[in-house]
Amino acid sequence: MDGESGLDYALTGIYDLIILDIMLPQKDGLTVLKELREVKIETPVLMLTAKTELEDKIAGLDCGADDYLTKPFQTGELLARIRAMTRRKGEVITNDPGWGDLTLRQKTREIICGTASVKLGLKEFLLLETLMVNSRQIISKEQLIEKVWGFDSEAEYNNVEVYISFLRKKINFVGSQVQIKVNRGVGYFLEMTERV
């Protein structure tokens, strides 16, 4: 895969971790990483490369990489680093996600706007969390099904539509200006709108 394609996948997908080589055709890994961080994509990145000089490692980490592994490597070490990075990701995200005037309380699975709050079902919670965490992207129905129902689920597009409808009603109930918008044929995204 070349750097341009990798960047496109990273910008449009939802990933727990990105493994990135520095030496890629068309666009090198450091440039890809810089562009991801510039648009606030905070997915953990492991640089995997044949470049072993200290300066290369420093450059990768300074560009926003979370870890750096040089080739050749042992598969066991790579897997251990991946486990450690995904574990850290789960630990460091301690703040309740929010977007606009809306906060998603993780412990109680409720949304809060000002003094109003309402509890969410598990799937509603996971849908809204995915949209908030990836608020700079349009999230497709396929991505939402994978994140909320699971990769091998038999859930269909209308399942997503039903739960999005539930979520919209609850967001409206708490008086939030946040709306879940749809880009037909592409996916869903969050937008702030003035309420009359």
Order of alpha helices (4+ residues) and beta strands (2+ residues): alpha-beta-alpha-beta-alpha-beta-alpha-beta-beta-beta-beta-alpha-alpha-alpha-beta-beta
